[in-house]
């Protein structure tokens, strides 16, 4: 075998990785996010291709998947409807979207729910309200304020940046196991639904949990839980729903549900604390419940859930303490006098 042939083979071997790298790079370019801009030419349905265009005004046929970037622009047909289950990577209300805008989640027959799912092929999903955008932006309702049937689902964590002059309103619940939501910006975001997502909620902007709305918390072993934190402003008019641990905790175990030191939080008169074992009772901003001989206490001023008493099973199950026990936060003498 001559030396020229060996030299050419060596050159090909060196070039092969570069060729593969180039093909991978080309595939990555081809997988870049596709941008679809709302023009509302036809009606309010997301299912009608004529309502969408590309960034240069060209006709497009939207593909709703984890690369789709949806931009709501202009003022035409702002009472919109997601008539089929849709997946998006990002949703943006552009500065030209100057008017109240609603994205309803319901099929054409008005009886079947349709869901809007945030899923990203890389990184987090995003929801943005530009600073020049005006009017409320509602998801899960129509412009007359009637809630629709579907929900928002999170497959990826969601970063919300709201700088518009109106409110960003989630009229229906947000779902997603262990998915996180981060809120930033100068605008007010409102949660009005029964939210069952169980990740962290970080508020560096402003959030209101409306009356009868709900945030869910999973209570694990000592100190393990999802939480409401950040440096922003939070108004709590709705409910916390706690999934209490199946295993009996120890006295003194605690969980920081609300970062009271970092947030500027207000617990409103309609706030309540619920759990998978029943409702907590409130006295002077302290909420309490007994579950299977375990006394839990949540203090609004600290945001801390604490195990204040664990009654040995032999005493509690024997009926010595009655069917169960409940204490009032303003009568701690009851706890001091329990000799078990």
Order of alpha helices (4+ residues) and beta strands (2+ residues): alpha-beta-beta-beta-beta-beta-beta-beta-beta-beta-beta-beta-beta-beta-beta-beta-beta-beta-beta-beta-beta-beta-beta-beta-beta-beta-beta-beta-beta-beta-beta-alpha-alpha
